């Protein structure tokens, strides 16, 4: 009788332990699924075909050159009531530069690197902050008091004269 009772208790213990482990695995799987759903931040940009469409989304206009040097393709995107961005690509889809315009007077370049040379120069009526390595400019930012502007250079090589010419064509 003691043997039967002991065997019954042993079986119940094994079964009970097995159930807990299955429950833990199910909980872990459920947790993993929940975490995967939380990954990623929604992209605030809406890609559009024209600057007119971008203007309707952002709530203001932007005028930029249709092409720049070898960079003849454009991707135009906008953030509702906030920003318009135009990205220029060459024929092999390498990004050359980005031009941004947004409401406010903050730096909207999105470039937080430290540069050897940072100087403020006068271009037309604007005080433009240029960040460079001494030869090529990588970032140019300015404001008109209502809007902020930025040119962020990736593969394109722009001199001071190139930047001045580009800024004069951005409205």
RALINSUL-V940399 format. One record per pair of residues at least 24 apart in sequence whose ideal C-beta (glycine too) atoms are under 8 Angstrom apart, sorted by the first residue. I is the first residue (numbers start at 1). J is the second residue. Records with the same first field share a line. If there is no record, write none. Layout:
# RALINSUL-V940399
I: J + J
This chain:
# RALINSUL-V940399
44: 79 + 80 + 82
45: 77 + 78 + 79 + 85
46: 77 + 78 + 79 + 80
47: 75 + 76 + 77
48: 76 + 77 + 78
49: 76
50: 76
51: 76 + 84 + 86
53: 78
54: 78 + 84
55: 84
57: 81 + 84
58: 82 + 83 + 84 + 101
59: 103
60: 84 + 101 + 103 + 147
61: 171
62: 86 + 99 + 101 + 170 + 171
63: 169 + 170 + 171
64: 99 + 169 + 170
65: 166 + 169
68: 96 + 97 + 156 + 166
69: 96 + 156
70: 96
71: 96 + 97 + 156
83: 108
88: 156
90: 155
94: 154 + 155
95: 154 + 155
96: 153 + 154 + 155 + 156
97: 151 + 152 + 153 + 154 + 156 + 158
98: 150 + 151 + 152 + 154
99: 149 + 150 + 151 + 152 + 166 + 170
100: 148 + 149 + 150 + 151 + 152
101: 147 + 148 + 149 + 170
102: 147 + 148
103: 146 + 147 + 148
104: 147 + 148
105: 143 + 145 + 148
106: 148
107: 141 + 148 + 150
108: 141 + 148 + 149 + 150
109: 139 + 141 + 150 + 151 + 152
110: 150 + 152
111: 138 + 139 + 152
113: 138
115: 139
121: 160
123: 163 + 164 + 167 + 168
124: 167 + 168
126: 167
128: 163 + 167
130: 160 + 163
137: 162 + 163
140: 167
142: 167
